[in-house]
Structures are given as structure tokens and as C-alpha cells.
């Protein structure tokens, strides 16, 4: 399953819910969700823990728009819009966490 989070880790519980329930598959961080993939953020430890069971991706244009392209956590893969489409096509089920 592909889990998609678009909220900042400090804005609600979307990221926490996704990480708690996602046992395998992939996590894609988009929009303000990309803050979770930046070094020095409050969710850094949670993302590092998740890397043990999930492939974690971040949408590159959203990361760049927020000026954080140079702060991406090790182990997190950056994808462009084509990569986003590939992830959706690759996973038979997608869950957007609001």
C-alpha cells in the first residue's frame, strides 16, 4: 500500500496515524508533509524508525518549494511528478491521510 501524507508533522495527526498503521509498503510525503523528511524536524526520529519497514519518498518539487532540498534525511528518496505517478501505479492500494 502507498500511504500519502500532505500535512506537516506539527499540524495534526496525519503522519502519526499513517506511521502507526502502515506495516509495510511505501510512504509518500507531499505538500507540507515534506517537512517530516527534513533534518532537524520534530518527526525526524519517527521517519528514521519507519525506514526499517517502509520505503519513504518525498515529492521533490514540494521539498524545493519549501527550501529544504539540501536537508533531506538519509534513506528518503526524492521523486518528481513522474515518480509520483509511478508509485501510484506500482501500488494497488493508496491511502491519503488527512
Biotite code that builds the C-alpha atoms (Angstrom):
import biotite.structure as struc

atoms = struc.array([
    struc.Atom([0.000, 0.000, 0.000], chain_id="A", res_id=1, res_name="UNK", atom_name="CA", element="C"),
    struc.Atom([1.084, 3.553, -0.712], chain_id="A", res_id=2, res_name="UNK", atom_name="CA", element="C"),
    struc.Atom([0.420, 5.924, 2.192], chain_id="A", res_id=3, res_name="UNK", atom_name="CA", element="C"),
    struc.Atom([0.295, 9.603, 1.204], chain_id="A", res_id=4, res_name="UNK", atom_name="CA", element="C"),
    struc.Atom([0.675, 12.369, 3.789], chain_id="A", res_id=5, res_name="UNK", atom_name="CA", element="C"),
    struc.Atom([0.272, 16.030, 2.865], chain_id="A", res_id=6, res_name="UNK", atom_name="CA", element="C"),
    struc.Atom([0.204, 17.620, 6.334], chain_id="A", res_id=7, res_name="UNK", atom_name="CA", element="C"),
    struc.Atom([3.136, 18.960, 8.324], chain_id="A", res_id=8, res_name="UNK", atom_name="CA", element="C"),
    struc.Atom([4.154, 16.717, 11.248], chain_id="A", res_id=9, res_name="UNK", atom_name="CA", element="C"),
    struc.Atom([3.288, 19.626, 13.546], chain_id="A", res_id=10, res_name="UNK", atom_name="CA", element="C"),
    struc.Atom([-0.175, 20.121, 12.017], chain_id="A", res_id=11, res_name="UNK", atom_name="CA", element="C"),
    struc.Atom([-2.463, 17.383, 13.276], chain_id="A", res_id=12, res_name="UNK", atom_name="CA", element="C"),
    struc.Atom([-2.000, 13.644, 13.489], chain_id="A", res_id=13, res_name="UNK", atom_name="CA", element="C"),
    struc.Atom([-1.959, 12.513, 9.846], chain_id="A", res_id=14, res_name="UNK", atom_name="CA", element="C"),
    struc.Atom([1.705, 11.477, 9.887], chain_id="A", res_id=15, res_name="UNK", atom_name="CA", element="C"),
    struc.Atom([1.448, 9.769, 13.271], chain_id="A", res_id=16, res_name="UNK", atom_name="CA", element="C"),
    struc.Atom([-1.654, 7.840, 12.167], chain_id="A", res_id=17, res_name="UNK", atom_name="CA", element="C"),
    struc.Atom([-0.038, 6.741, 8.921], chain_id="A", res_id=18, res_name="UNK", atom_name="CA", element="C"),
    struc.Atom([3.144, 5.600, 10.658], chain_id="A", res_id=19, res_name="UNK", atom_name="CA", element="C"),
    struc.Atom([1.224, 3.774, 13.375], chain_id="A", res_id=20, res_name="UNK", atom_name="CA", element="C"),
    struc.Atom([-0.920, 1.788, 10.933], chain_id="A", res_id=21, res_name="UNK", atom_name="CA", element="C"),
    struc.Atom([1.464, 1.295, 7.995], chain_id="A", res_id=22, res_name="UNK", atom_name="CA", element="C"),
    struc.Atom([3.220, -2.033, 8.487], chain_id="A", res_id=23, res_name="UNK", atom_name="CA", element="C"),
    struc.Atom([4.798, -2.246, 5.038], chain_id="A", res_id=24, res_name="UNK", atom_name="CA", element="C"),
    struc.Atom([4.709, -0.637, 1.631], chain_id="A", res_id=25, res_name="UNK", atom_name="CA", element="C"),
    struc.Atom([5.612, 2.956, 0.957], chain_id="A", res_id=26, res_name="UNK", atom_name="CA", element="C"),
    struc.Atom([5.081, 6.397, 2.428], chain_id="A", res_id=27, res_name="UNK", atom_name="CA", element="C"),
    struc.Atom([4.983, 9.428, 0.143], chain_id="A", res_id=28, res_name="UNK", atom_name="CA", element="C"),
    struc.Atom([5.281, 12.873, 1.708], chain_id="A", res_id=29, res_name="UNK", atom_name="CA", element="C"),
    struc.Atom([3.801, 15.701, -0.358], chain_id="A", res_id=30, res_name="UNK", atom_name="CA", element="C"),
    struc.Atom([2.898, 19.379, 0.144], chain_id="A", res_id=31, res_name="UNK", atom_name="CA", element="C"),
    struc.Atom([3.602, 20.343, 3.793], chain_id="A", res_id=32, res_name="UNK", atom_name="CA", element="C"),
    struc.Atom([4.193, 16.674, 4.604], chain_id="A", res_id=33, res_name="UNK", atom_name="CA", element="C"),
    struc.Atom([7.702, 17.080, 3.195], chain_id="A", res_id=34, res_name="UNK", atom_name="CA", element="C"),
    struc.Atom([8.717, 18.872, 6.386], chain_id="A", res_id=35, res_name="UNK", atom_name="CA", element="C"),
    struc.Atom([8.822, 15.428, 8.037], chain_id="A", res_id=36, res_name="UNK", atom_name="CA", element="C"),
    struc.Atom([11.661, 14.399, 5.694], chain_id="A", res_id=37, res_name="UNK", atom_name="CA", element="C"),
    struc.Atom([13.936, 17.321, 6.591], chain_id="A", res_id=38, res_name="UNK", atom_name="CA", element="C"),
    struc.Atom([16.835, 17.075, 9.013], chain_id="A", res_id=39, res_name="UNK", atom_name="CA", element="C"),
    struc.Atom([16.172, 18.761, 12.327], chain_id="A", res_id=40, res_name="UNK", atom_name="CA", element="C"),
    struc.Atom([12.387, 18.468, 12.298], chain_id="A", res_id=41, res_name="UNK", atom_name="CA", element="C"),
    struc.Atom([10.330, 17.085, 15.224], chain_id="A", res_id=42, res_name="UNK", atom_name="CA", element="C"),
    struc.Atom([9.374, 13.946, 13.264], chain_id="A", res_id=43, res_name="UNK", atom_name="CA", element="C"),
    struc.Atom([12.926, 13.023, 12.260], chain_id="A", res_id=44, res_name="UNK", atom_name="CA", element="C"),
    struc.Atom([13.179, 10.052, 14.644], chain_id="A", res_id=45, res_name="UNK", atom_name="CA", element="C"),
    struc.Atom([9.776, 8.730, 13.540], chain_id="A", res_id=46, res_name="UNK", atom_name="CA", element="C"),
    struc.Atom([10.795, 8.817, 9.883], chain_id="A", res_id=47, res_name="UNK", atom_name="CA", element="C"),
    struc.Atom([14.103, 7.089, 10.639], chain_id="A", res_id=48, res_name="UNK", atom_name="CA", element="C"),
    struc.Atom([12.214, 4.346, 12.525], chain_id="A", res_id=49, res_name="UNK", atom_name="CA", element="C"),
    struc.Atom([9.749, 3.988, 9.646], chain_id="A", res_id=50, res_name="UNK", atom_name="CA", element="C"),
    struc.Atom([12.601, 3.426, 7.181], chain_id="A", res_id=51, res_name="UNK", atom_name="CA", element="C"),
    struc.Atom([13.039, -0.017, 8.724], chain_id="A", res_id=52, res_name="UNK", atom_name="CA", element="C"),
    struc.Atom([9.654, -1.177, 7.413], chain_id="A", res_id=53, res_name="UNK", atom_name="CA", element="C"),
    struc.Atom([8.614, 1.348, 4.753], chain_id="A", res_id=54, res_name="UNK", atom_name="CA", element="C"),
    struc.Atom([10.146, 2.893, 1.686], chain_id="A", res_id=55, res_name="UNK", atom_name="CA", element="C"),
    struc.Atom([9.867, 6.629, 2.287], chain_id="A", res_id=56, res_name="UNK", atom_name="CA", element="C"),
    struc.Atom([9.566, 9.059, -0.611], chain_id="A", res_id=57, res_name="UNK", atom_name="CA", element="C"),
    struc.Atom([9.228, 12.828, -0.816], chain_id="A", res_id=58, res_name="UNK", atom_name="CA", element="C"),
    struc.Atom([7.894, 14.880, -3.722], chain_id="A", res_id=59, res_name="UNK", atom_name="CA", element="C"),
    struc.Atom([10.921, 16.885, -4.905], chain_id="A", res_id=60, res_name="UNK", atom_name="CA", element="C"),
    struc.Atom([9.061, 19.961, -6.217], chain_id="A", res_id=61, res_name="UNK", atom_name="CA", element="C"),
    struc.Atom([7.345, 20.388, -2.831], chain_id="A", res_id=62, res_name="UNK", atom_name="CA", element="C"),
    struc.Atom([10.654, 19.956, -0.992], chain_id="A", res_id=63, res_name="UNK", atom_name="CA", element="C"),
    struc.Atom([12.334, 22.501, -3.260], chain_id="A", res_id=64, res_name="UNK", atom_name="CA", element="C"),
    struc.Atom([9.423, 24.972, -2.963], chain_id="A", res_id=65, res_name="UNK", atom_name="CA", element="C"),
    struc.Atom([9.949, 24.975, 0.806], chain_id="A", res_id=66, res_name="UNK", atom_name="CA", element="C"),
    struc.Atom([13.719, 25.480, 0.513], chain_id="A", res_id=67, res_name="UNK", atom_name="CA", element="C"),
    struc.Atom([14.612, 22.124, 2.071], chain_id="A", res_id=68, res_name="UNK", atom_name="CA", element="C"),
    struc.Atom([16.123, 20.150, -0.803], chain_id="A", res_id=69, res_name="UNK", atom_name="CA", element="C"),
    struc.Atom([19.534, 20.215, 0.894], chain_id="A", res_id=70, res_name="UNK", atom_name="CA", element="C"),
    struc.Atom([18.137, 18.935, 4.229], chain_id="A", res_id=71, res_name="UNK", atom_name="CA", element="C"),
    struc.Atom([16.677, 15.596, 3.094], chain_id="A", res_id=72, res_name="UNK", atom_name="CA", element="C"),
    struc.Atom([17.124, 12.771, 5.603], chain_id="A", res_id=73, res_name="UNK", atom_name="CA", element="C"),
    struc.Atom([19.358, 9.861, 4.573], chain_id="A", res_id=74, res_name="UNK", atom_name="CA", element="C"),
    struc.Atom([17.312, 6.939, 3.290], chain_id="A", res_id=75, res_name="UNK", atom_name="CA", element="C"),
    struc.Atom([14.440, 9.079, 1.986], chain_id="A", res_id=76, res_name="UNK", atom_name="CA", element="C"),
    struc.Atom([14.059, 9.029, -1.801], chain_id="A", res_id=77, res_name="UNK", atom_name="CA", element="C"),
    struc.Atom([13.126, 12.148, -3.713], chain_id="A", res_id=78, res_name="UNK", atom_name="CA", element="C"),
    struc.Atom([10.748, 11.721, -6.685], chain_id="A", res_id=79, res_name="UNK", atom_name="CA", element="C"),
    struc.Atom([9.392, 14.067, -9.320], chain_id="A", res_id=80, res_name="UNK", atom_name="CA", element="C"),
    struc.Atom([5.790, 14.104, -10.575], chain_id="A", res_id=81, res_name="UNK", atom_name="CA", element="C"),
    struc.Atom([6.510, 11.195, -12.921], chain_id="A", res_id=82, res_name="UNK", atom_name="CA", element="C"),
    struc.Atom([7.836, 9.250, -9.934], chain_id="A", res_id=83, res_name="UNK", atom_name="CA", element="C"),
    struc.Atom([4.641, 10.066, -8.032], chain_id="A", res_id=84, res_name="UNK", atom_name="CA", element="C"),
    struc.Atom([2.603, 8.575, -10.881], chain_id="A", res_id=85, res_name="UNK", atom_name="CA", element="C"),
    struc.Atom([4.880, 5.509, -10.941], chain_id="A", res_id=86, res_name="UNK", atom_name="CA", element="C"),
    struc.Atom([4.361, 4.969, -7.192], chain_id="A", res_id=87, res_name="UNK", atom_name="CA", element="C"),
    struc.Atom([0.577, 5.143, -7.567], chain_id="A", res_id=88, res_name="UNK", atom_name="CA", element="C"),
    struc.Atom([0.689, 2.702, -10.499], chain_id="A", res_id=89, res_name="UNK", atom_name="CA", element="C"),
    struc.Atom([3.037, 0.367, -8.614], chain_id="A", res_id=90, res_name="UNK", atom_name="CA", element="C"),
    struc.Atom([0.825, 0.075, -5.527], chain_id="A", res_id=91, res_name="UNK", atom_name="CA", element="C"),
    struc.Atom([-2.644, -1.438, -5.971], chain_id="A", res_id=92, res_name="UNK", atom_name="CA", element="C"),
    struc.Atom([-3.959, 0.495, -2.951], chain_id="A", res_id=93, res_name="UNK", atom_name="CA", element="C"),
    struc.Atom([-3.346, 4.100, -1.909], chain_id="A", res_id=94, res_name="UNK", atom_name="CA", element="C"),
    struc.Atom([-4.372, 5.761, 1.334], chain_id="A", res_id=95, res_name="UNK", atom_name="CA", element="C"),
    struc.Atom([-4.306, 9.534, 1.688], chain_id="A", res_id=96, res_name="UNK", atom_name="CA", element="C"),
    struc.Atom([-4.028, 10.610, 5.314], chain_id="A", res_id=97, res_name="UNK", atom_name="CA", element="C"),
    struc.Atom([-5.888, 13.834, 6.063], chain_id="A", res_id=98, res_name="UNK", atom_name="CA", element="C"),
])
